[in-house]
């Protein structure tokens, strides 16, 4: 049994709604339903009465709800106790980060922090966006760094979590350069000659961003899916082999663009790109969960730096 099954079940009891709980748990409704069924299979009994609406517990579900609360409290209590005994944990920052940002944003960001703030001991967990968010929600990390777009938001309660915008990232189409240093493939393609398309899997956050681009464009794109993965780095390597066109974060291809290995394959058309925010989240300290002193100092530094940058930006605008 997985602890997230217990958390899913408790959420469902509290909302009485599969769709609402799936959104709160940052997972699709079909995946959420499968996890509830997995819990029922493990227990060997039905917890949810599926003959009625709204959602209602079976007698076994009513009994297990109290047990689930107790088990989860014991598990979290044991985890917090053991973590508190790790002296090194109090001076180290645990970061949950999507794979792409772990390779592009984080190394330069940590270098800048060590130069301008203080030497930092960190532990990085590179995950997909969904699992990275869960790490923060479940207390598995101190900070979450992730992409955000208003049409595909990270739904974290602003009353419980603090947020800072650390930067912005553009997602665009790229392809390998030919001997004349121009892209081998360019959008939009044609019905008779669709472009080989290197795509993200359905559960990838960047894949959802690409879906927004494709659904919003006024010009039909002719793409022939050839390969898919959930990692931008994997798509970049395939693009460098000349296997097709891929939508990639700008920061992931900086070196390849400079060396003329890759080039924009969208002709600069703004309809074929999308901009995301890079956001940093933390759980707001409380009397019950005060958090680490090093995280508090870092957050105060970042807030001050951001406010100073915003003031300078306003002054610069007013002087124009």
C-alpha positions, 0 to 999 in steps of 0.5 A: 500500500502507498501512503498517497492512496490513504491521502487520496481516500481521505481527500475523497471523503472530505470532498465527496467528489472525485473530480474535486479531489483529483484536482486537489491531488494534482492528478487526472480523474481517471488516475485518481479513480485507479488509485482509489481502486488500488486501495480497495483491491489491497484491502479486499473490500469496497470503500466507495458506494458506486450505486449512489450520487453524490459519493458515499462511503460503504460501511467498510469505508466509514470504518477505514476512514478513521483508521486511515487518518490514524495511520497517516498521522503515525507515518507523518509523525514518524517521518517528522521525528526522524527528520528532526534528528538529522542535524545535517537536514537543518542546514540543507535545503531539499528542492523538488524540481522538474527535470528540465529546470534541474538541468537548465535553471537550477545550476546557474541559480545555485551558483548565483545564490552562493555568490550573493547570499551564502554557501548552500548545501542542497539536495535536489529531487528531479521529478515530473511536475506532478510528483514535484508538487506532491513532494511539497504538499506531502512535506517531502521537500523545503522548496518547489521550483516549477513551471506555471501557466494560467491555463495549466496552473499549479493549484496550491492554496495561497493561504498555505503556500508562499510563492515567488516568480523567479523568471520566465521561459518560452517554449518554441519549435526547434529543428536541426540546422542543415549545412547552410545553418537553417532549420531542416524542418519549418512550420507549418508543414503541409498536408502532403508533407507533414513534419516529423514531430517529436512530442511529449507524453500525455502526462508531461506538463510541457506536453500540455503547453504544446497542446495549448499552442496547437489548439490556439494556432490560427494556422493548421500545423501538419505534424506526423508524430514519430517519437515521444518522451516526457523529458525535454532533454530526450526530445532535444537529443532526437532533434539534434539527430535530425529526427524531427521538430520539437517544442523545447524550453528556450533555456534548454537549447541556449548552447545549441542555438549559439553553436548553430546546431539547432534553430527556431523552426517557427519562423518567429510566428508568435502564435507558435510559442508560449511563455511560462513563469518559473515559480518557487513555492514553500509551505508558509511557516506555522506554529506546528511546522516552523520550517528550517532556519536556512530556508527562512533566511533564503526566502527573506533574501529572495523576497528582498531581492525581488522587491528591489528589482521591481523598484528599479524596474518602476524607476526605469519605466518612469524615467523613459 
